[in-house]
Amino acid sequence: MADFDPQEMVLRFRARAEAVRKRGIPPVEGPDRTRFIEASKVDFQDFAMLGDATATLVDGMLRLEIDLRPQP
């Protein structure tokens, strides 16, 4: 655990969110295309939320704090 940097993990999730946002749609049609698009939306949401987290590591406990309150 000594080499684990929680902030680096958060940055990797930010990069993953950006990669999902930029990736193209493979040549699939019909219901498979719809499923791919829906899965991409969920992937982006999950990665973006973790990429916005404040991460702390204290006494071996990783804490991710994500503010989900509506912005004014």
N, C-alpha and C positions, 0 to 999 in steps of 0.2 A: 504493500500500500504506500510505501514511502515515495514511490515514483509517480503515483496517481495525482494528476492535477485536475480538479473538478472544472476549472475554467476552460481547460483544453477540451474536455468532454462537451461542454456547452457550445464551444466554437465548432466542434465537429457536427453537432446537431444543426447549427445554423447553416453550415455548408451543405448538409443533407437536404435541408428544407429548400435551399436555393437550387440544388440539383434537381429535386422533384419538380420545382416550379418551371425550370428551363427544359426539362426533358420532353422529347416529342412523343407522339402517340404512335405505337407500332402499327403495322398494317393489319389491323384486325377490324372485323365488321360486326354489325348487329349487337346482340346482347354482350358479347365479349368486349366490344369497344366501350359500351356503357359501364360495364364492371371495372374496366381498366381506369376510366376517367374518375369514377367514384372512389376507387381505391387510392388514386393519386391525390384526390382532395383530402382524404383522411390522412394519408402519409404526410402531406404538406402541413396540415394542421398540427399533427402530433410532433413532427420535427421542429416546426416553428415555435410551438409552445415550449418545448425543452430548450430550444436555442435562445429563448428569452428569459430562461430561468436564472435565478441567482443561486449559485451552487456553493455550498460550504461543506467542508469535511472536518469534523471535530470528533476526536476520540474514536475514529473508525466508523463514524456514522455520516453517511452522505445525505445531505438535506438539499432538496431542490424546492425553491420557493418561486411560485408563478402567480403573479397578480392577475386574476381573472375579472376584477371589478371593471365595470364599464367606465370608459374614459369620458370626462366631461366634454 
